[in-house]
Amino acid sequence: MGRALEQSLLDEWLAQIANKRNVFSTVLCVEDQKQSLSLEDYTEEITVKQLMSNTSGIPDYFSGDVFSELIAGHDQAWSLDKTMNAVRRRKPKFKPGQKKKAQYSDINYRLLGQIIENIKGDSIQNVFKEYIFDKLNLTLTYFYRNPEDTTPVPFYYKKKRLDLPQYIASIGAEGGIVSTARETMTFLRAFFNGELFPIGDLEELQREWNFLWAPGPFFYGTGISRQPLSPFGLRRGLIGHWGQSGAFAFHHPESGLYFTGTVNQAVGQSAAAQAMTRIIRQYGREKKALRLHADVP
């Protein structure tokens, strides 16, 4: 009875979010002259902020069987309907916004993309192009939509090459964007330096952090993650985000350094984190040496 009730509630939440009539507004992290967009705008049950912060309680469809099938080479498209049906078969982890509860769930980003499309009356591809890609002159960055497109560099699961054009072309706002390290750097700097939205909003995105074991371990704020570089510095570290293919975009506030790139590995985040840590430490040593040299009379 209890599980049936929870499943019924989940079905209602998904219906409310997917239904345009019950969506009031959404977050683009930009100001639109035609409409006021707020971080706290919400549907009747689950808020946009909860979707952005992975505190919606909606189960993750990707972990488990789906991930296993993909790394086994079973490429397939995952439409929004198919994804929502898979989610409905899973038990919710917690109620939306339940205190100190969070779970990384890819469906949250798919739903955010659908909300944006409902509000703007346009495709997520066109919205991103207008508000981000064109604004920053990102000419090599685009949504992957054509499974015949062989432009992206292949990525791997350990030593196994993964060819998943059907899947990547179907996931859209969940992570179906192709870019270069250089253009990702342009976006990252713009994000942290107030070119896309008021820089004061960054404080709100980092106001509350929840610890996630998977696919981490790391901390998650509101649409942004914090990757500690040491168990002794859990409140510090890299601020940014990981990608499913091993891509990364992070800023290190203490040193002022920015990092973008990819290890082209579905499970290669630790290697990237270690490399960034070494660079930060070396940069700190060299900066300290320069200060000492400058102090010598």
Salt bridges, closest charged atoms under 4 A:
ASP11 OD1 - ARG88 NE 3.34
ASP32 OD2 - LYS120 NZ 2.68
GLU40 OE2 - LYS49 NZ 3.53
ASP134 OD2 - LYS129 NZ 2.95
ASP163 OD1 - ARG161 NE 3.04
GLU174 OE1 - ARG110 NH2 2.85
GLU204 OE2 - LYS49 NZ 3.00
GLU204 OE1 - ARG207 NE 2.81
GLU254 OE2 - ARG236 NE 3.18
